[in-house]
Amino acid sequence: MQDRSTALLRDRLVQLVKEILAKHSITRPILVDEQLSQVGLSSIDMVNLMLAVEAEFDIMIPAPEITPANFRSILTVEALIARIAPEISQP
């Protein structure tokens, strides 16, 4: 079961991805475990997502954590945030 903090974090991540996709006129629903590259995000969009995550959550993603695996899906970005800033995803 998902707690309220995790649900809010996920909602914010989904919104960030939707904003980036909207720039490409992509408006379809996004599953949290769906590969973002399959949804329509390019490598430049992934960089923009990383920057948006840092700004939205007021965090700095350490260089070793900036990997394709950590930005594969909304769930992997959520797990990344939980590792580097656990206070964001805790109640």
C-alpha positions in Angstrom: 0.0 0.0 0.0 1.2 3.4 -0.9 1.4 6.1 1.8 0.3 9.7 1.2 3.9 11.1 0.8 4.8 8.5 -1.8 1.6 9.2 -3.7 2.3 13.0 -3.7 5.8 12.4 -4.8 4.6 10.1 -7.7 1.9 12.7 -8.7 4.6 15.4 -8.9 6.8 13.2 -11.0 4.0 12.3 -13.4 3.2 16.0 -13.8 6.8 16.8 -14.6 6.9 14.0 -17.3 3.6 15.2 -18.7 4.9 18.8 -19.0 7.9 17.6 -21.0 5.8 15.3 -23.2 3.3 18.2 -23.8 6.2 20.1 -25.6 6.0 17.3 -28.2 2.2 17.2 -28.2 2.2 13.9 -26.5 -0.8 13.7 -24.2 -1.5 10.0 -23.6 -1.7 8.4 -20.2 1.6 7.3 -18.6 2.1 4.2 -16.5 4.5 4.6 -13.6 6.5 1.5 -14.7 6.5 2.4 -18.4 9.9 3.1 -20.0 10.1 6.9 -20.5 12.0 6.5 -23.8 9.1 4.4 -25.1 6.6 7.1 -24.0 8.4 9.7 -26.2 11.2 11.2 -24.1 14.5 11.8 -25.9 17.9 11.9 -24.3 17.6 15.7 -24.2 14.2 15.3 -22.5 15.8 13.0 -19.9 18.3 15.7 -19.1 15.4 18.2 -18.8 13.6 15.8 -16.5 16.7 15.5 -14.3 16.9 19.3 -14.1 13.2 19.5 -13.4 13.4 16.9 -10.6 16.3 18.8 -9.0 14.3 22.1 -9.2 10.9 20.6 -8.1 12.3 18.8 -5.1 15.2 21.2 -4.3 17.8 18.4 -4.4 21.1 17.9 -6.2 21.4 14.5 -7.9 25.0 13.3 -7.4 26.9 12.6 -10.7 27.2 8.8 -10.1 23.3 8.7 -9.8 22.8 10.3 -13.2 22.4 7.1 -15.2 19.9 5.8 -17.7 18.7 3.2 -15.3 17.7 5.8 -12.7 15.6 7.6 -15.3 14.1 4.6 -17.0 10.6 5.1 -15.6 8.7 7.2 -13.0 9.2 4.3 -10.5 13.0 4.4 -11.0 13.1 8.2 -10.6 10.9 7.8 -7.5 13.4 5.2 -6.1 16.3 7.6 -6.9 14.7 10.4 -4.9 14.0 8.0 -2.0 17.7 7.0 -1.9 19.2 10.5 -2.1 16.5 12.5 -0.2 14.5 10.0 1.9 12.8 12.9 3.8 10.9 13.7 0.6 9.1 10.4 0.4 8.5 9.8 4.1 5.4 11.0 6.0 
